[in-house]
């Protein structure tokens, strides 16, 4: 089965940076689009970023555009999310997911990695 494992979260001050990683197994990674979402305290999960497998195009939520960068290393079966110039509102648990061809939705979310941004 598909398994995704997020890592790289931690505590950072406002304006600081982190790089999150998501290792994938159980799929032909290079043929799948990937996404990042986050769950912030008191809120539902929100969309963060998507990367299409076919041409590498990326899409970002307005709240993170210009500050976050999504990338992938197909040789390592890993997708990354570079978080720059962070703000306290960026605090939350970040999850990666894969686009499931049978449903057209993203799923197989990992356990998540906690990001805490202090003032």
C-alpha positions, 0 to 999 in steps of 0.5 A: 500500500501507499505510505507517506512519511512527513518529517522536518517540522519544528519550532521557528521564529517569525521570518524563519525557514524550514524544509519539510520532507515527505518520503513515499513508498508503495507507488511509482512515485514519478507518475503521481501528483503530490500535495501538501495540506496543513491543519491549524489549531481550531481550523480544518485542514487547508490546502497549501500546495500541489505539484503535477507529476507530468510537467512539474507545475506547482500551485500554491494557496494565496496565503503562502504564495511567494514564501513556500516552494514545493519540489520533488526528487523522483530518484529519492521518492521524496517531495519537499516543501520549503517554508520561508518567511514564516508567520505565526498563522503558519503554525500547524501540522503539515501533511503530504498526500498523493493524487489517487487515480481511482478517485481523482482526489488526494489521499494516503495522507501521512502522519504529519509533521508539526510546525510551530512559528513563534512571534 
